[in-house]
Amino acid sequence: MYVRTTRTERLLRLLRRVVFVLSRPNTYVFIALGLGLLLIVGTFLVWEFEAQLPAAKRGDFGTAWMYMLQSVFGVYLGYSPPDTLGGQFVALIVIIVAAALRALLVAAIVSGFVNRVLAHGTGRGRARMDNHIIICGWNSRVKQIIDVLQREAFGAGVPIVLLAQLEKNPYPDMKLTFISGNPTHADDLARAAVLTARGAIAVTDESDADPHMDSTYDARAVLTVLALKDANPNLHVVAQLLDPANRHHFERARANEIIASAEMSEGLLARSALNVGIANAFSLLLRLDTPQEVYIIDAPPALEGKTFQAALVHEQIRSGNILLGVIESGKTFLCPPAEYRVHGNSRLIVLGNVRPRLDH
C-alpha cells in the first residue's frame, strides 16, 4: 500500500540524511582535500597569468601563494589581488568555491555534534569507556539494579552501559550509557565496549513487551551469556534465570554466577516458617535503604596461614566486620571449621556497614 508523506516529513527526512552524511569522518577529509587542491591549483594559475606582466610589475610565486592562502581560508594577510584579467577571474572563482567549502566544513562540525546528541538519546552510538558494567536486556526491575550499582557502598561512579532492544533510553535522567542493540550480536556488544568491561549482567529480557514462557526468557539469557563469553572469555558474567531447571544450561554457557529468584524466594519462605525473624534479616541485606552489606574481598597478607577462627577475630577487631566464610578455588564455604586455614589466594566473605579496607 502506498503511504503518502507530507512535504514537511520529506524535508525532515532530507535534513536527517544531510546531518548524517556531513557528520561522517570522510566528509572532513574530502573538504580538507578540496581546500588544499584549491590552494595549489589557484596559486599556479594566478602565477601563470601574472607571469605575462612586465618584469617590473610581475609578482613572484610566493606572492601568488600568500594571496591564494588568504583567499582560500578567508584570512586577510595584506596581499593585493592579481593585476591580470585571467588572474582576477581565477581569484574570484577560488574565493567563491573556498567560501562554500568553509561553510560545508562548519556544517559538518555542527552536524557531528548534532548526530552525537541524537545517537546518545536513541542508543545508536558507542560506549567509549572501560572498567564498566554492562546490563544486557531490560525489564521493570533493571532500575533497581542500577540503583544498587550506583550506591556508595558499591563504589559510586561505576560506569554503567545498558544494552537493550529498545528504541530510546528508558532512564534518561539516570547516569548511564544507553546502547540500542541486541545483546546476542557481536557488533552490538562491541558497541557496548565488552572487551574493556569489568562485568556483565544478563537479565530476564522483557524489552519486546510480549509475554513468554519462563523457558523462552531463560533461553534468551543463555544466548546472551554465550555471546558475552565468546566476545570476552575473561568477563565476569552474572545471569538471571526464572526456572531453576535451566541452571545447567547457564553453567554450560560458562556463566560465572547464576541468580534464580524463584529458588531464593521459595527457600526464604520455607525457612521463615521454621526460623522466626530470618525474613527480616535477609530483608536488611537485600533492601536498598539499609547500610548492611555482604562484601567479597581478597584475604589480607596478615591472615595468610591463619585459621578461620583467628581471621574472624582479626576482622572483628580491626574493622568491625563479621567474617562469614571464604571462597577457595571458585568454591564457597560458609562458616567453615574453626581450624580451616586461610591461604594467600583465598577471598573472604564479610558482613559490614562499609566496604572493608585492604590495607590491614
C-alpha positions in Angstrom: 0.0 0.0 0.0 1.3 3.4 -0.9 1.8 5.8 2.1 1.7 9.4 1.2 4.1 11.7 3.0 3.8 15.4 3.6 6.3 18.0 2.4 7.4 18.6 6.0 8.1 14.9 6.5 10.2 14.8 3.3 12.1 17.9 4.4 12.8 16.4 7.8 13.9 13.1 6.3 16.2 15.0 3.9 17.6 17.1 6.8 18.4 14.0 8.9 20.1 12.5 5.8 22.2 15.6 5.3 23.2 15.7 9.0 24.2 12.0 8.8 26.3 12.5 5.7 28.0 15.6 6.9 28.8 14.1 10.3 30.8 11.2 8.7 34.6 11.3 9.3 35.2 11.1 5.5 33.4 14.4 5.0 36.2 16.3 6.9 38.8 14.6 4.8 37.1 15.5 1.5 36.7 19.1 2.5 40.3 19.4 3.6 41.5 17.9 0.4 39.2 20.2 -1.6 40.7 23.3 0.1 44.2 22.1 -0.3 43.7 21.3 -4.0 42.0 24.7 -4.5 45.0 26.4 -2.9 47.6 24.6 -5.1 45.7 24.9 -8.4 44.7 28.6 -7.8 48.3 29.5 -6.9 49.7 28.0 -10.1 47.0 29.6 -12.3 47.4 33.0 -10.8 51.2 32.8 -11.0 50.9 31.7 -14.7 48.7 34.6 -15.6 50.8 37.1 -13.7 53.9 35.9 -15.5 52.6 37.7 -18.6 53.1 41.1 -17.0 56.3 43.1 -17.5 59.1 42.2 -15.1 58.6 45.4 -13.1 55.0 44.6 -12.3 55.3 40.8 -12.1 54.9 39.1 -8.8 56.8 36.0 -7.7 55.4 32.6 -6.8 55.5 33.4 -3.1 53.2 36.4 -3.6 50.7 34.3 -5.6 50.8 31.6 -2.8 50.1 34.0 0.0 47.3 35.7 -1.9 45.7 32.3 -2.5 46.2 31.4 1.1 44.2 34.4 2.3 41.6 33.8 -0.4 41.1 30.1 0.5 41.0 30.4 4.2 39.3 33.8 4.4 42.0 35.5 6.5 43.3 38.9 5.3 47.1 39.0 5.1 47.6 42.2 3.3 48.3 40.8 -0.2 46.8 42.6 -3.3 44.7 40.8 -5.9 46.2 39.9 -9.3 46.7 42.6 -12.0 45.8 40.5 -15.0 42.2 39.8 -16.0 42.8 36.0 -16.0 44.3 36.1 -12.6 41.4 38.1 -11.2 38.9 35.6 -12.7 40.7 32.7 -11.1 40.8 34.6 -7.8 37.1 35.2 -7.9 36.3 31.5 -8.6 38.6 30.5 -5.8 37.0 32.9 -3.3 33.5 31.6 -4.1 34.4 27.9 -4.0 36.5 28.3 -0.9 33.7 30.1 0.9 31.3 27.3 0.0 33.8 24.6 1.3 34.4 26.5 4.5 30.6 26.7 5.0 30.4 22.9 4.5 33.2 22.4 7.0 31.3 24.4 9.6 28.1 22.5 8.8 30.0 19.2 9.1 31.3 20.1 12.5 27.9 21.2 13.7 26.3 18.1 12.2 28.8 15.9 14.1 27.7 17.4 17.4 24.0 17.1 16.5 24.5 13.5 15.4 26.2 12.7 18.7 23.3 14.1 20.6 20.8 12.2 18.5 22.8 9.0 18.8 23.1 9.4 22.6 19.4 9.6 23.0 18.5 6.8 20.6 21.4 4.5 21.5 23.0 4.4 18.1 26.4 5.5 19.4 29.3 3.6 21.0 30.4 3.3 24.6 34.0 4.6 25.0 34.9 3.6 28.5 36.5 0.8 30.5 36.0 -0.9 33.8 32.2 -0.6 33.4 29.2 -2.9 34.0 27.1 -3.9 31.0 23.4 -4.7 31.7 22.2 -6.9 28.9 18.4 -6.8 28.4 15.7 -4.8 30.1 12.8 -5.4 32.4 10.9 -3.3 35.0 13.4 -4.3 37.8 16.5 -3.1 35.9 16.1 0.3 37.6 16.7 -1.3 41.0 19.8 -3.0 39.7 21.1 0.4 38.5 20.3 1.9 41.9 22.3 -0.8 43.7 25.3 -0.4 41.3 25.3 3.4 41.9 25.1 3.1 45.7 28.1 4.4 47.6 28.7 1.1 49.3 29.5 -0.4 45.9 31.6 2.4 44.8 29.6 5.3 43.4 30.6 6.4 39.9 31.0 2.9 38.4 30.2 3.4 34.7 27.1 1.5 33.5 26.1 0.6 30.0 22.5 -0.6 29.3 22.4 -2.7 26.1 18.8 -3.5 25.2 16.5 -3.7 22.2 14.7 -0.5 22.9 14.2 2.5 20.6 15.2 5.1 23.2 16.8 5.3 26.7 14.3 4.2 29.3 16.1 6.1 32.0 17.2 9.4 30.5 17.6 11.0 34.0 20.0 8.3 35.2 23.8 8.4 34.8 24.3 5.6 32.3 25.2 5.0 28.6 22.4 3.5 26.6 23.1 1.3 23.6 20.2 0.2 21.4 21.0 -3.3 20.2 20.8 -7.0 20.6 22.9 -8.4 23.5 23.4 -11.6 21.5 25.0 -9.8 18.5 28.8 -9.4 18.5 28.6 -6.0 16.8 26.2 -4.6 19.4 28.4 -6.0 22.2 31.4 -4.3 20.6 29.5 -1.0 20.7 28.9 -1.6 24.4 32.8 -1.9 24.8 32.6 -5.6 26.0 36.3 -6.0 25.7 37.1 -3.4 28.4 34.1 -4.1 30.7 34.7 -5.3 34.3 31.5 -7.4 34.3 28.1 -8.0 32.7 24.6 -8.8 34.0 22.3 -10.9 31.8 18.8 -10.1 33.0 15.4 -11.6 32.0 14.8 -9.6 28.8 11.3 -8.2 28.5 12.2 -5.4 26.1 9.7 -6.7 23.4 6.8 -6.2 25.9 5.3 -9.6 24.8 4.6 -12.4 27.4 6.7 -15.5 27.1 7.2 -18.8 29.0 10.0 -18.9 31.5 12.0 -21.3 29.3 11.9 -18.7 26.5 13.2 -15.9 28.7 15.9 -18.2 30.0 16.8 -19.3 26.5 17.4 -15.6 25.6 19.5 -15.2 28.7 21.6 -18.2 27.9 22.3 -16.9 24.3 23.3 -13.6 25.9 25.8 -15.3 28.2 27.2 -17.3 25.3 27.7 -14.1 23.2 29.3 -12.3 26.1 31.7 -15.2 26.8 32.5 -15.5 23.1 33.3 -11.8 22.9 35.3 -11.7 26.1 36.1 -15.0 27.8 37.5 -13.3 30.9 34.4 -11.2 31.5 32.6 -11.9 34.8 29.0 -12.7 33.8 26.1 -12.8 36.2 22.9 -14.3 34.8 19.3 -14.2 36.0 17.2 -17.2 35.4 13.5 -17.9 36.1 13.2 -21.7 36.0 15.8 -23.4 38.2 15.6 -26.5 36.0 17.5 -24.5 33.4 20.5 -23.9 35.6 22.7 -26.5 33.8 22.2 -24.5 30.5 23.7 -21.4 32.2 26.6 -23.5 33.6 27.4 -24.9 30.2 27.3 -21.3 28.8 30.0 -20.5 31.4 28.1 -18.0 33.5 30.2 -17.1 36.5 27.3 -16.6 38.8 23.6 -17.6 38.4 20.8 -15.9 40.3 17.5 -17.9 40.5 14.9 -15.6 42.1 12.4 -18.5 42.5 14.9 -20.6 44.5 15.7 -17.7 46.8 12.1 -16.6 47.4 10.8 -20.2 48.0 13.7 -21.1 50.2 13.2 -17.9 52.3 9.5 -18.6 52.7 10.2 -22.1 54.0 13.0 -21.0 56.4 10.9 -18.1 57.7 8.2 -20.6 58.8 10.8 -22.5 60.9 13.1 -19.7 62.0 11.1 -16.7 63.1 12.7 -13.4 62.0 15.0 -14.8 59.3 13.0 -13.0 56.6 13.7 -9.6 58.3 17.4 -10.5 58.5 17.6 -11.2 54.7 15.5 -8.1 54.0 18.1 -5.9 55.7 20.8 -7.3 53.3 18.7 -7.1 50.2 16.9 -3.8 50.6 18.3 -0.6 49.0 17.9 1.7 52.0 19.9 -0.2 54.6 23.7 0.1 55.2 24.4 -3.6 55.9 26.1 -5.4 53.0 27.9 -8.6 52.3 31.3 -8.0 50.6 33.8 -10.2 48.9 37.4 -9.1 49.5 40.9 -10.6 49.0 42.4 -12.1 52.1 44.9 -9.6 53.6 48.5 -10.8 53.8 48.4 -10.7 57.6 45.8 -13.5 57.5 47.7 -15.9 55.3 48.1 -19.3 57.0 45.8 -18.2 59.9 42.9 -20.3 61.0 39.3 -19.2 60.2 38.7 -18.5 63.9 41.8 -16.2 64.0 40.7 -14.5 60.8 37.2 -14.0 62.3 38.6 -12.3 65.4 41.0 -10.2 63.3 38.2 -8.8 61.1 36.0 -8.1 64.1 38.7 -6.2 66.0 40.3 -4.3 63.1 37.3 -3.3 61.0 34.2 -4.3 63.0 33.1 -6.6 60.2 31.9 -10.2 60.7 33.6 -13.0 58.7 31.0 -15.3 57.2 33.1 -17.6 55.1 35.7 -18.0 52.4 35.9 -18.6 48.6 38.6 -21.0 47.6 39.3 -22.1 44.0 35.9 -20.9 43.0 34.1 -22.8 45.7 32.2 -21.0 48.5 32.4 -22.2 52.1 30.1 -20.6 54.7 31.1 -21.0 58.4 34.0 -23.4 57.7 35.5 -25.3 60.7 37.5 -23.1 63.1 40.8 -24.8 62.1 40.3 -24.1 58.4 43.4 -22.3 57.1 43.2 -19.1 55.0 45.5 -19.1 52.0 47.1 -16.3 50.0 44.6 -16.7 47.2 41.6 -17.0 49.4 38.8 -14.5 49.3 36.8 -13.5 52.4 33.0 -13.1 52.7 32.4 -10.4 55.3 29.3 -8.6 56.6 29.6 -4.9 57.4 28.3 -1.4 57.0 31.1 -0.2 54.8 33.4 -1.9 52.3 36.5 -3.2 54.3 39.9 -1.6 53.6 42.5 -3.9 52.0 45.5 -2.4 53.9 45.0 -4.4 57.0 
